[in-house]
Amino acid sequence: MARLPYLALDDLPPADRHAWERIKRGREGAFSIYRLMLNSPEAAARVAEAGDYLVFHAGFPPMERELVILTVARELNCQHEWTIHQPMALQRGVRPQAIEAIKSRRYETLAPQEALYADFTRQVLKNNVTDAAWNALAQAVGQRTAVDYTLVIGFTALICYCMDAFRADLPPGTQPLLPIP
């Protein structure tokens, strides 16, 4: 059970309702994590805006973004993020074999391009990015996109940490998809 209330527009005082509107813009509604973050409305809106750029406007394919998100979720053992993004990854073209490799932490079985993103992601999370890893990613996607990938990794980690700290609930009827010991 979540540690905070999931807030809706009517739960916010009029002075804070702008945050809901900023989060809702471009979405069907506020995602559950943002409804928890709305306990600090301005912070929630600003986090959502950063996420919107990284998800909808950064210059890389959704398949690669989902592979990075799954790697972060696996490395941080974030059940919620994994369970939400595994089906999205399949829809966006991530190979089922790649998903299974990340889930089981058998990164050595990934295809070379998949391994490039997964290895870079893991190095960022360990706060130990080698020159070789940075150069390989920057050469493959360009420096600007390499910066965006790094930001997606950090943003996804932020979301995972919040999901854990707030004890975000899985959506109703959703079964956990990530084996966590």
Stockholm file with secondary structure:
# STOCKHOLM 1.0

chainA/1-181         MARLPYLALDDLPPADRHAWERIKRGREGAFSIYRLMLNSPEAAARVAEAGDYLVFHAGFPPMERELVILTVARELNCQHEWTIHQPMALQRGVRPQAIEAIKSRRYETLAPQEALYADFTRQVLKNNVTDAAWNALAQAVGQRTAVDYTLVIGFTALICYCMDAFRADLPPGTQPLLPIP
#=GR chainA/1-181 SS CCSSCCCCGGGSCGGGHHHHHHHHTTSSSCCHHHHHHTTSHHHHHHHHHHHHIIIIISSSCHHHHHHHHHHHHHHTTCHHHHHHHHHHHHHTTCCHHHHHHHHTTCGGGSCHHHHHHHHHHHHHHTTCCCHHHHHHHHHHHCHHHHHHHHHHHHHHHHHHHHHHHHTCCCCTTCCCCSCCC
#=GC SS_cons         CCSSCCCCGGGSCGGGHHHHHHHHTTSSSCCHHHHHHTTSHHHHHHHHHHHHIIIIISSSCHHHHHHHHHHHHHHTTCHHHHHHHHHHHHHTTCCHHHHHHHHTTCGGGSCHHHHHHHHHHHHHHTTCCCHHHHHHHHHHHCHHHHHHHHHHHHHHHHHHHHHHHHTCCCCTTCCCCSCCC
//
